Amino acid sequence: MIRFVLLCTSLLILSHSSYAVTDSVSLGVNKDKVVYYSLKNGVVSSIPNDDWHLAFSMVRFRLPDRLLAATTIRINEYYGVKLFKVPNKGIADFSSVDTTGWRNWKQLHDSDTSMWMGAFNRNIKLSDAFNFGWGEYSSAGSHPILGDSLYLIQLPSGQIFKLAIQKLDYDTTYFVQYASIDNSFNNLVKVNKKPYPTKNFVYLDLQTGLVKDREPSSSTWDVQYCTYNDPNGNPKIGPLINNTCSAENNWVIPCYQNQKYDVRYNSMGEFGMGNDTLAEIITDQNIHIQTPTGNYNMSFGPNNPSTNTFVFNAVACDNATGIEANSKLNATLFPNPTSGLIQLEVEAFSGKSIAISDIAGKTLFQQALNNNSTTIDCNTFAEGIYLLRIAGEGKSEVKRFVVSR
């Protein structure tokens, strides 16, 4: 790993804008590592990423923003774990699962845009605030999340188990039952949150039944470089941001301290282009990332496919002198939804620029603005949700809009 840091001081005081780093991290020849990285301190840890099957959230319940996050369960799909929901069956049917035609059952995938949407949460009922996909909250007794779904899980070895998350008791302990199809093997594992208050996830190896404390404290890292699958099951390789950070891909709009961006788990850009070959990784990414220690501008490349090594630069963003970086611009965008053209009106200030990206973070349109009102042609955009960021002189604002035809 190469790490070059340039630090300039004035009167022995270090400012955000005087920091720059060039660094690299490797996932290994077999892409079997995950590297946790801090923009302030460099590599926090580099550990195997192929020794677990399920990941359980260690976040504790808090109303109203930590409900789903406290019940998230993810899978290690990149390394061959496959999860299927048994149709029309619940936990009461655990001992008598009929696996006829199981390959045609609904396969579930993790989200790569939200850390807190795991494969087990995919059947969440959005109309029910206390349903979390695999179970439902109960106000009785220990206030458990009671499991209501039955799953079939295939391990990388090809071994198949039926599996149920029986409950999450007192927001402290997951009870996980899994068994062979013929019930010749049956195991109940408890995954306790209490010992891991600083971690995002704790991991389970279904073959050994061991609970694994693998990742560093969530307060120590900003980005994890790893392999993963997207929601369609396609393998990817790239950096994913910590839940404490936010990021965007943008070449035009200036980067300032204290800005917050559209938060996405895979905010570092669309890497891999639908596969996990490092040679395919886009090297023209220009990422603004906010971390607990400051805002940075990141760019990537040239990468090394033979060793699966990422090379990147990070420069601290400027301070917005005399102007609040997150101050609003009172921008108006209409019509929304639009079938093709949108009109943007924004208050007067110099140095305006705009950029439009899709929800994956790919920049589709960017330009400088010389007027307070402009028309943008979106006829070439596919139907979907888009983000328009307007910025200048330290001010910024993000508008969401929908293209619908």
Summary of the structure (lengths in Angstrom):
residues: 405
radius of gyration: 23.0
end to end distance: 49.3
largest distance: 73.5
contacts: 1272
relative contact order: 0.14
helix: 6%
strand: 44%
